[in-house]
Amino acid sequence: MKKYKRQESYQPIENHETAAWADIDKTMPESKVPIPSQRAVVEAKEWVEDENQK
């Protein structure tokens, strides 16, 4: 009976770092979490505030 090792390397299926909508300012080194730019944060906040007023 053969024993199979788990695949050690992880390769994401999709790469969102280069997506135009992402507007990533930087990525956290250890967790690889994308940090949006200040402009993206302001736009998201404005959008949420507008949607909640409706």
C-alpha positions as CSV (number, residue, x, y, z in Angstrom):
1,M,0.0,0.0,0.0
2,K,1.5,3.3,-1.0
3,K,1.4,6.4,1.2
4,Y,1.0,9.7,-0.5
5,K,2.5,12.9,0.8
6,R,0.5,16.0,0.9
7,Q,1.5,18.6,-1.6
8,E,3.7,21.0,0.3
9,S,3.5,24.0,-2.0
10,Y,0.4,26.0,-2.2
11,Q,-0.5,27.7,-5.5
12,P,-3.6,29.9,-5.5
13,I,-6.2,29.3,-8.2
14,E,-6.7,33.0,-8.9
15,N,-4.3,35.9,-8.5
16,H,-6.1,39.0,-7.4
17,E,-3.0,41.0,-6.8
18,T,-2.8,42.3,-10.3
19,A,-6.6,42.8,-10.7
20,A,-7.6,46.3,-11.8
21,W,-10.4,46.5,-9.2
22,A,-8.2,45.5,-6.3
23,D,-6.2,48.8,-6.0
24,I,-3.7,47.1,-3.6
25,D,-1.3,49.4,-1.9
26,K,0.8,46.7,-0.2
27,T,0.6,43.1,1.0
28,M,1.3,41.9,4.5
29,P,4.6,39.9,4.3
30,E,3.6,36.9,6.5
31,S,-0.1,36.5,5.9
32,K,-0.2,37.7,2.3
33,V,-3.3,39.8,3.1
34,P,-3.7,42.7,0.6
35,I,-4.0,46.2,2.1
36,P,-6.0,48.6,-0.1
37,S,-4.9,52.1,-0.9
38,Q,-6.3,55.1,1.0
39,R,-8.4,56.1,-2.0
40,A,-10.0,52.6,-2.2
41,V,-10.9,52.8,1.5
42,V,-12.5,56.2,1.1
43,E,-14.5,55.2,-1.9
44,A,-15.7,52.0,-0.1
45,K,-16.8,54.0,2.9
46,E,-18.7,56.5,0.8
47,W,-20.4,53.7,-1.1
48,V,-21.5,52.1,2.2
49,E,-22.8,55.3,3.6
50,D,-24.8,56.1,0.4
51,E,-26.3,52.6,0.3
52,N,-27.3,52.7,4.0
53,Q,-29.2,56.0,3.5
54,K,-31.4,54.5,0.8
